[in-house]
Amino acid sequence: MKKLTMPKLAILALALAMMLTACAGPAAGTTTAAADTTAATTEAATEAATEPAAPATVEVTDIYGTVTVPVNPKNVVALDNRTFETLSDWGIVLAAAPKAVMPSDSPYVADSSVQDIGNHREPNLEIIAAVEPELVIVGQRFASFYEDIKALVPNAAVINLNFDVSENAETPGANLVNGLKASTLTLGQIFDKNDEAAKLVADFDGAIAAAKAAYNGTDTVMSVVVSGGNIGFAAPRSGRVWGPMYEIFDWVPALDLSNATSDHQGDDVSVEAIAQSNPDWMFVLDRDAATASADGSVPAQDVIAGAPALQNVTAVTAEQIVYAPADTYTNESIQTYLELFADLAAALAQ
């Protein structure tokens, strides 16, 4: 074997030193990168910890006062016809609802996972207890069952969003407007849809302003409810749909009665009396168009067209008749009124 000379030993030592330095380089770099990653992770965790957590509950106001309600509650039961379309548009899942008094095309009606409570005349309230709700939304047709429902589900938040538009109300028009706006904003708080709720309310205010501006302040108005082929008088100021609008829009009634009621089918006033009032406008609610038992019923347009006594009144001859959306009787949501007010504004502006 050849012996290594001193110069060769020096070269070999230098080479080994360079190799060790090269090997050590990546390890140091890896340590630095790992330290940076750890620091970034720690910083992100610190930021997340300092961000406020989403509230678990929210305090809302119903007709009885302040109620603490879970945000985005599970197992929701909705009984208020004024809320169904809003909840559906927002994708809210329901555990139970009164399908018998809901629009037939509501997604909740077709959804077999939504338990059917029935109608407000003979409701199966036990279903509400069976679904173990965190929230029950009461209102309108089911408002009178509020105490019964609270007793059935003592661990649930129960809110009553009803508002009075009957003949007993001092300001049914203001009650309708403020009630729809308040309930919409309340639902926005509960389901974390505040922006969507605020937009609905803003659009609603705009629709009211447009319909009010389109009315000339002098034309006389006759509002009616058509049901079972009969024309009922929908009295000014109170009652379902039309009555409160006389206050909201300052309509001049073509006919007024001292003993009028807020009956859901309208008051029994003869077609001849309606004709003698000779209204400039007729506003019509087709009750049958919105009910499940309406198969084979005569549409409101045909009933009015087939009433000889009405054929010479101004509203008919001038074709100044506005029909509420077909599902209005079972869908008195803020969306329905937005559509109706837009239709009124367009017709009155012509």
C-alpha positions as a LaTeX table, in Angstrom:
\begin{tabular}{lrrr}
\hline
Residue & $x$ (\AA) & $y$ (\AA) & $z$ (\AA) \\
\hline
Met1 & 0.00 & 0.00 & 0.00 \\
Lys2 & 1.21 & 3.52 & $-0.88$ \\
Lys3 & 1.63 & 5.96 & 1.95 \\
Leu4 & $-0.14$ & 9.33 & 1.64 \\
Thr5 & 2.18 & 12.25 & 1.55 \\
Met6 & 1.54 & 15.37 & 3.61 \\
Pro7 & 0.16 & 17.49 & 0.72 \\
Lys8 & $-2.33$ & 14.77 & $-0.14$ \\
Leu9 & $-3.39$ & 14.47 & 3.50 \\
Ala10 & $-4.05$ & 18.22 & 3.62 \\
Ile11 & $-6.18$ & 18.07 & 0.47 \\
Leu12 & $-8.18$ & 15.16 & 1.83 \\
Ala13 & $-8.79$ & 16.95 & 5.14 \\
Leu14 & $-10.01$ & 20.04 & 3.30 \\
Ala15 & $-12.40$ & 17.98 & 1.19 \\
Leu16 & $-13.83$ & 16.29 & 4.27 \\
Ala17 & $-14.37$ & 19.63 & 5.98 \\
Met18 & $-16.22$ & 20.97 & 2.94 \\
Met19 & $-18.45$ & 17.87 & 2.86 \\
Leu20 & $-19.33$ & 18.24 & 6.53 \\
Thr21 & $-20.17$ & 21.92 & 6.02 \\
Ala22 & $-22.39$ & 21.06 & 3.05 \\
Cys23 & $-24.22$ & 18.39 & 5.07 \\
Ala24 & $-24.77$ & 20.75 & 8.00 \\
Gly25 & $-26.27$ & 23.54 & 5.79 \\
Pro26 & $-29.66$ & 21.96 & 5.01 \\
Ala27 & $-30.16$ & 20.90 & 8.63 \\
Ala28 & $-29.73$ & 24.47 & 9.80 \\
Gly29 & $-32.11$ & 25.71 & 7.10 \\
Thr30 & $-34.71$ & 23.10 & 8.04 \\
Thr31 & $-34.52$ & 24.17 & 11.66 \\
Thr32 & $-35.11$ & 27.80 & 10.64 \\
Ala33 & $-38.09$ & 26.87 & 8.43 \\
Ala34 & $-39.60$ & 24.76 & 11.19 \\
Ala35 & $-39.20$ & 27.63 & 13.62 \\
Asp36 & $-40.92$ & 29.99 & 11.17 \\
Thr37 & $-43.81$ & 27.54 & 10.71 \\
Thr38 & $-44.22$ & 27.13 & 14.45 \\
Ala39 & $-44.23$ & 30.89 & 14.93 \\
Ala40 & $-46.88$ & 31.36 & 12.20 \\
Thr41 & $-49.07$ & 28.64 & 13.68 \\
Thr42 & $-48.79$ & 30.19 & 17.12 \\
Glu43 & $-49.65$ & 33.63 & 15.75 \\
Ala44 & $-52.73$ & 32.27 & 13.91 \\
Ala45 & $-53.88$ & 30.46 & 17.02 \\
Thr46 & $-53.45$ & 33.62 & 19.06 \\
Glu47 & $-55.48$ & 35.65 & 16.54 \\
Ala48 & $-58.24$ & 33.03 & 16.50 \\
Ala49 & $-58.36$ & 33.03 & 20.26 \\
Thr50 & $-58.75$ & 36.81 & 20.39 \\
Glu51 & $-61.61$ & 36.91 & 17.81 \\
Pro52 & $-65.05$ & 37.10 & 19.47 \\
Ala53 & $-66.96$ & 33.83 & 19.29 \\
Ala54 & $-70.34$ & 33.82 & 17.55 \\
Pro55 & $-73.11$ & 34.33 & 20.12 \\
Ala56 & $-74.94$ & 31.16 & 21.16 \\
Thr57 & $-78.15$ & 33.04 & 21.96 \\
Val58 & $-79.85$ & 36.31 & 21.07 \\
Glu59 & $-82.51$ & 38.34 & 22.85 \\
Val60 & $-85.52$ & 39.13 & 20.68 \\
Thr61 & $-88.80$ & 40.91 & 21.36 \\
Asp62 & $-92.19$ & 39.34 & 20.70 \\
Ile63 & $-95.65$ & 40.60 & 21.69 \\
Tyr64 & $-95.05$ & 39.59 & 25.31 \\
Gly65 & $-91.56$ & 41.00 & 25.82 \\
Thr66 & $-87.95$ & 39.81 & 25.64 \\
Val67 & $-87.19$ & 36.17 & 24.86 \\
Thr68 & $-83.77$ & 34.51 & 24.80 \\
Val69 & $-83.48$ & 32.37 & 21.68 \\
Pro70 & $-80.66$ & 30.12 & 20.39 \\
Val71 & $-78.93$ & 31.43 & 17.28 \\
Asn72 & $-79.50$ & 29.03 & 14.38 \\
Pro73 & $-81.63$ & 26.74 & 16.55 \\
Lys74 & $-82.18$ & 23.06 & 15.83 \\
Asn75 & $-85.59$ & 21.44 & 15.38 \\
Val76 & $-87.55$ & 24.57 & 14.49 \\
Val77 & $-91.36$ & 24.54 & 14.43 \\
Ala78 & $-93.03$ & 27.37 & 12.48 \\
Leu79 & $-96.76$ & 28.09 & 12.79 \\
Asp80 & $-97.01$ & 31.66 & 11.48 \\
Asn81 & $-98.20$ & 32.06 & 7.87 \\
Arg82 & $-96.43$ & 35.40 & 7.75 \\
Thr83 & $-93.04$ & 33.70 & 8.11 \\
Phe84 & $-93.07$ & 30.58 & 5.92 \\
Glu85 & $-91.76$ & 32.14 & 2.71 \\
Thr86 & $-89.01$ & 34.04 & 4.50 \\
Leu87 & $-87.81$ & 30.89 & 6.26 \\
Ser88 & $-87.96$ & 28.92 & 3.02 \\
Asp89 & $-86.03$ & 31.58 & 1.07 \\
Trp90 & $-83.31$ & 31.49 & 3.72 \\
Gly91 & $-83.03$ & 27.71 & 3.58 \\
Ile92 & $-84.21$ & 27.17 & 7.15 \\
Val93 & $-85.03$ & 23.52 & 7.90 \\
Leu94 & $-88.29$ & 22.93 & 9.77 \\
Ala95 & $-89.13$ & 19.97 & 11.97 \\
Ala96 & $-92.89$ & 20.57 & 11.88 \\
Ala97 & $-95.41$ & 22.96 & 10.33 \\
Pro98 & $-99.19$ & 23.22 & 9.70 \\
Lys99 & $-99.21$ & 21.97 & 6.12 \\
Ala100 & $-103.01$ & 22.17 & 5.85 \\
Val101 & $-102.91$ & 25.99 & 5.93 \\
Met102 & $-99.75$ & 26.52 & 3.90 \\
Pro103 & $-99.39$ & 27.30 & 0.17 \\
Ser104 & $-99.46$ & 24.03 & $-1.75$ \\
Asp105 & $-96.23$ & 24.88 & $-3.55$ \\
Ser106 & $-94.28$ & 25.54 & $-0.34$ \\
Pro107 & $-91.16$ & 23.33 & $-0.15$ \\
Tyr108 & $-92.17$ & 22.43 & 3.40 \\
Val109 & $-95.44$ & 20.87 & 2.22 \\
Ala110 & $-93.66$ & 18.51 & $-0.17$ \\
Asp111 & $-90.92$ & 17.62 & 2.32 \\
Ser112 & $-91.91$ & 14.39 & 4.08 \\
Ser113 & $-89.36$ & 15.02 & 6.84 \\
Val114 & $-91.43$ & 18.02 & 7.99 \\
Gln115 & $-94.11$ & 16.74 & 10.37 \\
Asp116 & $-97.66$ & 17.97 & 9.68 \\
Ile117 & $-99.37$ & 19.63 & 12.63 \\
Gly118 & $-102.63$ & 20.04 & 10.71 \\
Asn119 & $-104.75$ & 23.17 & 10.68 \\
His120 & $-105.45$ & 25.66 & 13.44 \\
Arg121 & $-108.97$ & 24.36 & 14.06 \\
Glu122 & $-107.89$ & 20.85 & 15.05 \\
Pro123 & $-104.08$ & 20.97 & 15.39 \\
Asn124 & $-102.05$ & 18.00 & 16.57 \\
Leu125 & $-99.97$ & 19.90 & 19.08 \\
Glu126 & $-98.40$ & 16.70 & 20.41 \\
Ile127 & $-96.26$ & 16.62 & 17.28 \\
Ile128 & $-94.57$ & 19.80 & 18.50 \\
Ala129 & $-93.49$ & 18.05 & 21.68 \\
Ala130 & $-92.43$ & 14.95 & 19.77 \\
Val131 & $-89.88$ & 16.79 & 17.59 \\
Glu132 & $-88.23$ & 18.32 & 20.68 \\
Pro133 & $-87.81$ & 21.83 & 19.25 \\
Glu134 & $-85.36$ & 24.47 & 20.37 \\
Leu135 & $-87.64$ & 27.13 & 18.87 \\
Val136 & $-91.37$ & 27.42 & 18.13 \\
Ile137 & $-92.55$ & 30.40 & 16.07 \\
Val138 & $-96.18$ & 31.21 & 16.86 \\
Gly139 & $-98.36$ & 33.75 & 15.11 \\
Gln140 & $-101.55$ & 34.59 & 13.22 \\
Arg141 & $-103.82$ & 31.51 & 13.07 \\
Phe142 & $-101.99$ & 29.74 & 15.91 \\
Ala143 & $-101.56$ & 32.74 & 18.21 \\
Ser144 & $-104.26$ & 31.51 & 20.59 \\
Phe145 & $-102.31$ & 28.29 & 21.25 \\
Tyr146 & $-99.29$ & 30.12 & 22.66 \\
Glu147 & $-99.80$ & 29.09 & 26.30 \\
Asp148 & $-100.62$ & 25.49 & 25.37 \\
Ile149 & $-97.46$ & 25.22 & 23.31 \\
Lys150 & $-95.29$ & 26.73 & 26.05 \\
Ala151 & $-96.62$ & 24.13 & 28.46 \\
Leu152 & $-95.90$ & 21.33 & 25.99 \\
Val153 & $-92.27$ & 22.35 & 25.37 \\
Pro154 & $-91.02$ & 24.05 & 28.54 \\
Asn155 & $-87.37$ & 23.76 & 27.45 \\
Ala156 & $-87.92$ & 25.43 & 24.07 \\
Ala157 & $-87.91$ & 29.11 & 23.21 \\
Val158 & $-91.45$ & 30.04 & 22.12 \\
Ile159 & $-92.01$ & 33.39 & 20.42 \\
Asn160 & $-95.31$ & 34.93 & 19.37 \\
Leu161 & $-94.94$ & 37.24 & 16.36 \\
Asn162 & $-98.65$ & 37.96 & 16.00 \\
Phe163 & $-99.99$ & 41.49 & 15.48 \\
Asp164 & $-103.54$ & 42.81 & 15.52 \\
Val165 & $-105.29$ & 43.99 & 12.35 \\
Ser166 & $-108.82$ & 43.26 & 13.57 \\
Glu167 & $-111.62$ & 45.77 & 14.01 \\
Asn168 & $-110.46$ & 46.08 & 17.63 \\
Ala169 & $-107.09$ & 47.55 & 16.62 \\
Glu170 & $-106.70$ & 51.31 & 16.81 \\
Thr171 & $-104.14$ & 51.44 & 13.99 \\
Pro172 & $-104.38$ & 48.23 & 11.94 \\
Gly173 & $-102.43$ & 49.73 & 9.05 \\
Ala174 & $-99.47$ & 50.71 & 11.21 \\
Asn175 & $-99.73$ & 47.34 & 12.97 \\
Leu176 & $-99.45$ & 45.51 & 9.65 \\
Val177 & $-96.44$ & 47.51 & 8.46 \\
Asn178 & $-94.57$ & 47.51 & 11.75 \\
Gly179 & $-95.48$ & 43.91 & 12.49 \\
Leu180 & $-94.13$ & 42.55 & 9.21 \\
Lys181 & $-90.93$ & 44.58 & 9.54 \\
Ala182 & $-90.35$ & 43.61 & 13.17 \\
Ser183 & $-90.94$ & 39.89 & 12.59 \\
Thr184 & $-88.60$ & 39.90 & 9.59 \\
Leu185 & $-85.81$ & 41.56 & 11.56 \\
Thr186 & $-86.40$ & 39.18 & 14.47 \\
Leu187 & $-86.03$ & 36.16 & 12.19 \\
Gly188 & $-82.85$ & 37.73 & 10.82 \\
Gln189 & $-81.39$ & 37.90 & 14.33 \\
Ile190 & $-82.32$ & 34.31 & 15.14 \\
Phe191 & $-81.04$ & 32.74 & 11.93 \\
Asp192 & $-78.02$ & 34.98 & 11.38 \\
Lys193 & $-79.62$ & 36.60 & 8.34 \\
Asn194 & $-79.47$ & 40.21 & 9.42 \\
Asp195 & $-78.37$ & 41.56 & 6.03 \\
Glu196 & $-81.08$ & 39.65 & 4.21 \\
Ala197 & $-83.70$ & 40.82 & 6.69 \\
Ala198 & $-82.59$ & 44.44 & 6.41 \\
Lys199 & $-82.87$ & 44.29 & 2.62 \\
Leu200 & $-86.39$ & 42.88 & 2.79 \\
Val201 & $-87.44$ & 45.67 & 5.12 \\
Ala202 & $-85.84$ & 48.34 & 2.91 \\
Asp203 & $-87.56$ & 46.90 & $-0.17$ \\
Phe204 & $-90.84$ & 46.81 & 1.76 \\
Asp205 & $-90.56$ & 50.49 & 2.69 \\
Gly206 & $-89.78$ & 51.30 & $-0.93$ \\
Ala207 & $-92.79$ & 49.35 & $-2.19$ \\
Ile208 & $-95.10$ & 51.19 & 0.22 \\
Ala209 & $-93.75$ & 54.55 & $-0.91$ \\
Ala210 & $-94.22$ & 53.65 & $-4.58$ \\
Ala211 & $-97.80$ & 52.45 & $-4.13$ \\
Lys212 & $-98.66$ & 55.50 & $-2.05$ \\
Ala213 & $-97.19$ & 57.85 & $-4.67$ \\
Ala214 & $-99.11$ & 56.13 & $-7.49$ \\
Tyr215 & $-102.53$ & 56.73 & $-5.90$ \\
Asn216 & $-104.12$ & 60.06 & $-6.88$ \\
Gly217 & $-105.86$ & 60.53 & $-3.55$ \\
Thr218 & $-109.40$ & 60.84 & $-4.99$ \\
Asp219 & $-110.32$ & 57.62 & $-6.82$ \\
Thr220 & $-112.69$ & 55.46 & $-4.81$ \\
Val221 & $-111.71$ & 51.92 & $-3.88$ \\
Met222 & $-113.79$ & 48.76 & $-3.34$ \\
Ser223 & $-112.03$ & 45.74 & $-1.84$ \\
Val224 & $-113.63$ & 42.30 & $-1.93$ \\
Val225 & $-112.97$ & 38.67 & $-1.06$ \\
Val226 & $-114.21$ & 36.04 & $-3.51$ \\
Ser227 & $-114.96$ & 32.67 & $-1.91$ \\
Gly228 & $-117.13$ & 29.79 & $-3.06$ \\
Gly229 & $-118.37$ & 31.81 & $-6.01$ \\
Asn230 & $-119.57$ & 34.64 & $-3.75$ \\
Ile231 & $-118.31$ & 38.20 & $-3.55$ \\
Gly232 & $-117.78$ & 39.43 & 0.02 \\
Phe233 & $-117.17$ & 43.00 & 1.06 \\
Ala234 & $-113.71$ & 43.53 & 2.59 \\
Ala235 & $-114.25$ & 46.48 & 4.90 \\
Pro236 & $-111.85$ & 49.42 & 5.01 \\
Arg237 & $-109.27$ & 49.76 & 7.81 \\
Ser238 & $-109.33$ & 46.30 & 9.43 \\
Gly239 & $-109.25$ & 42.62 & 8.56 \\
Arg240 & $-107.22$ & 40.37 & 6.32 \\
Val241 & $-105.10$ & 41.88 & 3.54 \\
Trp242 & $-107.11$ & 44.81 & 2.14 \\
Gly243 & $-108.61$ & 46.49 & 5.21 \\
Pro244 & $-105.42$ & 47.91 & 6.76 \\
Met245 & $-104.30$ & 49.27 & 3.40 \\
Tyr246 & $-106.92$ & 52.04 & 3.50 \\
Glu247 & $-104.98$ & 53.46 & 6.44 \\
Ile248 & $-101.56$ & 52.78 & 4.91 \\
Phe249 & $-102.32$ & 54.40 & 1.55 \\
Asp250 & $-105.14$ & 56.82 & 2.47 \\
Trp251 & $-107.54$ & 55.21 & 0.02 \\
Val252 & $-111.02$ & 56.69 & $-0.33$ \\
Pro253 & $-113.53$ & 53.88 & 0.24 \\
Ala254 & $-116.36$ & 53.55 & $-2.25$ \\
Leu255 & $-118.51$ & 51.98 & 0.47 \\
Asp256 & $-118.20$ & 52.03 & 4.24 \\
Leu257 & $-120.29$ & 50.24 & 6.85 \\
Ser258 & $-120.59$ & 51.08 & 10.52 \\
Asn259 & $-120.99$ & 47.42 & 11.48 \\
Ala260 & $-118.28$ & 45.95 & 9.23 \\
Thr261 & $-116.15$ & 43.06 & 10.52 \\
Ser262 & $-112.79$ & 41.48 & 9.74 \\
Asp263 & $-114.35$ & 38.20 & 8.64 \\
His264 & $-111.96$ & 36.12 & 6.53 \\
Gln265 & $-114.60$ & 35.71 & 3.80 \\
Gly266 & $-115.63$ & 39.33 & 3.83 \\
Asp267 & $-118.96$ & 40.78 & 4.96 \\
Asp268 & $-122.24$ & 39.78 & 3.39 \\
Val269 & $-123.04$ & 42.79 & 1.23 \\
Ser270 & $-125.11$ & 42.44 & $-1.91$ \\
Val271 & $-123.45$ & 42.75 & $-5.28$ \\
Glu272 & $-126.05$ & 45.40 & $-6.09$ \\
Ala273 & $-124.87$ & 47.51 & $-3.15$ \\
Ile274 & $-121.30$ & 47.15 & $-4.35$ \\
Ala275 & $-122.37$ & 48.18 & $-7.85$ \\
Gln276 & $-124.32$ & 51.19 & $-6.58$ \\
Ser277 & $-121.16$ & 52.49 & $-4.89$ \\
Asn278 & $-119.60$ & 52.57 & $-8.39$ \\
Pro279 & $-115.95$ & 52.23 & $-7.36$ \\
Asp280 & $-113.17$ & 53.56 & $-9.55$ \\
Trp281 & $-111.01$ & 50.60 & $-8.49$ \\
Met282 & $-111.68$ & 47.07 & $-7.30$ \\
Phe283 & $-109.06$ & 45.15 & $-5.33$ \\
Val284 & $-109.78$ & 41.44 & $-5.12$ \\
Leu285 & $-108.58$ & 38.56 & $-2.93$ \\
Asp286 & $-109.35$ & 35.10 & $-4.34$ \\
Arg287 & $-109.60$ & 33.01 & $-1.16$ \\
Asp288 & $-110.25$ & 29.74 & $-2.97$ \\
Ala289 & $-107.11$ & 30.06 & $-5.13$ \\
Ala290 & $-104.96$ & 29.56 & $-2.04$ \\
Thr291 & $-106.81$ & 26.70 & $-0.34$ \\
Ala292 & $-106.34$ & 22.97 & $-0.84$ \\
Ser293 & $-110.08$ & 22.51 & $-1.31$ \\
Ala294 & $-110.21$ & 24.93 & $-4.20$ \\
Asp295 & $-110.22$ & 22.23 & $-6.91$ \\
Gly296 & $-113.02$ & 23.04 & $-9.30$ \\
Ser297 & $-113.80$ & 26.41 & $-7.71$ \\
Val298 & $-114.57$ & 29.34 & $-9.95$ \\
Pro299 & $-111.68$ & 31.82 & $-10.27$ \\
Ala300 & $-112.36$ & 35.29 & $-8.90$ \\
Gln301 & $-111.94$ & 36.85 & $-12.35$ \\
Asp302 & $-114.77$ & 34.68 & $-13.69$ \\
Val303 & $-117.00$ & 35.40 & $-10.69$ \\
Ile304 & $-116.67$ & 39.16 & $-11.19$ \\
Ala305 & $-117.02$ & 38.88 & $-14.96$ \\
Gly306 & $-120.16$ & 36.78 & $-14.45$ \\
Ala307 & $-121.88$ & 39.23 & $-12.09$ \\
Pro308 & $-124.34$ & 41.24 & $-14.23$ \\
Ala309 & $-124.73$ & 43.96 & $-11.60$ \\
Leu310 & $-121.03$ & 44.81 & $-11.81$ \\
Gln311 & $-120.64$ & 45.18 & $-15.53$ \\
Asn312 & $-121.37$ & 48.91 & $-15.65$ \\
Val313 & $-119.26$ & 50.05 & $-12.71$ \\
Thr314 & $-116.22$ & 52.17 & $-13.51$ \\
Ala315 & $-113.70$ & 49.68 & $-12.15$ \\
Val316 & $-114.97$ & 46.99 & $-14.54$ \\
Thr317 & $-115.50$ & 49.12 & $-17.63$ \\
Ala318 & $-112.13$ & 50.84 & $-17.20$ \\
Glu319 & $-110.46$ & 47.51 & $-16.36$ \\
Gln320 & $-109.20$ & 48.93 & $-13.09$ \\
Ile321 & $-109.13$ & 45.70 & $-11.08$ \\
Val322 & $-106.11$ & 44.37 & $-9.16$ \\
Tyr323 & $-106.00$ & 40.77 & $-7.94$ \\
Ala324 & $-103.84$ & 39.81 & $-4.98$ \\
Pro325 & $-101.27$ & 37.04 & $-5.64$ \\
Ala326 & $-103.02$ & 33.67 & $-5.83$ \\
Asp327 & $-101.54$ & 32.29 & $-2.60$ \\
Thr328 & $-102.14$ & 35.41 & $-0.49$ \\
Tyr329 & $-104.78$ & 33.86 & 1.78 \\
Thr330 & $-102.28$ & 31.29 & 3.10 \\
Asn331 & $-99.10$ & 33.27 & 2.51 \\
Glu332 & $-99.24$ & 36.70 & 4.11 \\
Ser333 & $-95.46$ & 37.04 & 4.18 \\
Ile334 & $-93.55$ & 40.24 & 3.62 \\
Gln335 & $-92.67$ & 38.86 & 0.17 \\
Thr336 & $-96.38$ & 38.59 & $-0.71$ \\
Tyr337 & $-96.97$ & 42.20 & 0.25 \\
Leu338 & $-93.92$ & 43.28 & $-1.74$ \\
Glu339 & $-95.45$ & 41.64 & $-4.82$ \\
Leu340 & $-98.92$ & 43.03 & $-4.12$ \\
Phe341 & $-97.70$ & 46.57 & $-3.51$ \\
Ala342 & $-95.68$ & 46.46 & $-6.73$ \\
Asp343 & $-98.80$ & 45.36 & $-8.62$ \\
Leu344 & $-100.84$ & 48.17 & $-7.04$ \\
Ala345 & $-98.21$ & 50.78 & $-7.88$ \\
Ala346 & $-98.01$ & 49.63 & $-11.50$ \\
Ala347 & $-101.80$ & 49.63 & $-11.94$ \\
Leu348 & $-102.48$ & 52.92 & $-10.17$ \\
Ala349 & $-99.71$ & 54.69 & $-12.09$ \\
Gln350 & $-101.29$ & 53.97 & $-15.48$ \\
\hline
\end{tabular}
